[in-house]
Each structure stands twice: as structure tokens, then as C-alpha cells.
Amino acid sequence: MTTTTVTTTPVSSHTKDDRTGMNTRLRVSGMLKVKKNEASTSTMVEDTTTTGSEEGEEKHRNTLLWWATLCVISMFNMAVWLYSYRTLSLAFVELDDAGDGQQHYYYSYQQSHLVLSGIYVFVCAYRSFLPRIDLERYCLWDTPLSSIFLGRSAATVAEICFAGQMALFLHRLGTVHDHPYSIYLSYVLVPAITMAQCFCWCGVITLNHLYHAIEESIWAIGALFVAVEMGSLVLYHPENQYLCKIGLLGCVMCLSFFWFMITVDVPMYLHRWQEGLMETSVVKMNVGMTFTRIALPPRPCRMTSMDGGRDALRRRVVTKSWDVWKEETVWLTGYFSSAVWLSLLFIHLPVVS
């Protein structure tokens, strides 16, 4: 293994002032240590800008504390899923002996949720143990399992499974309570989220945050439609108190998610996209070799599909700096906790009182 030290071109103080508040994660800043594994042609870039200082060590502690919290949450989530698997397996054995057709259908519905939830729970645990920031190629630990390409592939499958759980729940709800809007929405939800994943991959490969903003907008619009559907249960079935409670709770949760997306998540990605447009340089990488900084007129930092795919597969920037991770902690913590809990809840949530 060979080690190469790369230092970027210094930026004048006037330029720094003009770029106050600019997201610097798309630039190679400070001193970077590039390690090349000649056998696998993979490249790891280790951030060493804050090492050796007390302030840097304090920031590292904050990051590691947050990471430890994610790990504890993930272990709890996996334990709950395993308990659900054990419980439903025993119940299904008893059901086969009883021969109750109606209950057999219901447990088949639960088993579908169990499989989809299992994929989602364990992928979220994997992403918690080895967190990444996809577009910027940041990761917390230097391991091949921290590959951006591998993590994004697993996340794509998991998020489609989660959308499948939502669709399964809505279809079951509409069928049992004769609510056709729920059934229609269930048919649209999975294709919409699949399209969102395509936009996400475009962003990861081309390094263009606009695609991520579009992806999150699709999630937000989907949540709004689900909120309307859940709210309509209260209006059309006021005599069913159980259904009204589910509808009201689901409506509030989806509206909260929608509000978070349009006020925090989507604006964050749009802001990063605008910062990319303001950049006066582009960082290009010869995959497996080193970095080259090329001065160009103002344009976004982008890659071609081929180069971006190889870059996502082979490059990772290892850093424990809290300055890098703190902006991601809010949505990552909520995603790996509350979203997983909802997935687990679908396994046991009855649609009939």
C-alpha cells in the first residue's frame, strides 16, 4: 500500500469571506492523506484536519457518542424484530393446527410485514453501525463495508420494502373497511418511491444535490397523500372509534413528516445545490490514483455516470469530525429510530378493531 499526501491550492482570505456559510464538503480542504490499495484499486481518503488538537478530539467524542446512540437503538430494533419473528412463528404453528381460514389469512398478512420489516430493520442497523454521507463520500469507519455504492444499494432495497409495508397496510385497510381511496393509493406508493430512489442514485453518481431535493420532495408528497387518506377515515367512518384513532394518529404523523421535509430536508438539499452552482472550481478524481484541482468558470461539481459510479464504489472519506456529521444527525437519528419503529408497528397493528 502506498501513501500520498495531497494539499489543495490555498484560497485567499477575500475568497473565503465571499464564501462564508458555503458547504465545503464538495471541496478537498486542508491536508488529506490518500491511501491506495493497489490490489483492489480502491481509494480511501482520511480527513486529518482536526487531529492533534483538543478541540478536534472533543468534536470526535461528540460524533462517537452519537454513533454509540445509533448502535444502541439499532440493537434494540433488531431485538424487537427477533421477538416478533419468534412470537408469530409460534402463533402460526398453532393456527395451522386450528385450521381457521380467516385467521390464516390475517397471519399471512403479518408474515408479509415481518419479511419486509426484517429487511428494513437490519439494513438500517447496518447503516447505523457504518454511517455514511453518500454524495460527499464521507464515512465514519475505514472498511470495505463502508462503500458508498454498497450502502446506497442496501438503502434502496430497504426503502422500497418500507414503501411496500405502507402500501400493504393501506390496501388491507381499504379492503376491510370498503375505502377505495386507500386501495388506489396503495397501488401508486411503491412506484413513486421507486422513482424517488432513481433520483437519489442520480444525485449520488453525478454529485448533484438537486436530485436529492427531488427525491425528498417525492417522499413529502407521498406523505401528504397518505395524511389525506388517513384523515378521510375519520370523516367517512365516524362510527368506528378504533378506525378514527388510527386515522387521526396516521394523519398527524404524516403531516409532521411532510412539514419536516418541506421546512428542513428539501431546503437543505436545495441550499447545497445552490452552493454547488456558486463554486468556482471543480474537484475531479482519477479513481484509484489522486485528486486534481482544476479552475473552471462557475458551475456545479458533477461527474459523468461512469466516473460517478466508480467513484461511489471505490472512494470514501473517513472522518469523525462533528462539524461534518452534526448537520446529518437530526434526520439520521429520526430515520433509524422512529421510521424503524413504525415498520415494526405494522407487523402487529390490526386493521380491524
JOZIUR-V265626 format. One line per field, one symbol per residue. burial: # if it has 9 or more other ideal C-beta (glycine too) atoms within 8 Angstrom, else .. A space follows every 50 residues. Layout:
BEGIN
burial = ???
END
This chain:
BEGIN
burial = .....#.#......##.........###...######...########## .....#.###.###.##.###.###.##.##..##..#..##..#..... ..##..#.######.####################.####.....##### ##.#####################..#.#.##########.######.## ##################################..#..#..##.##### #.###.##.###.##########.#####.###.#.#...#.#......# .##...######.#########.##..##.#######.######.##... #..
END
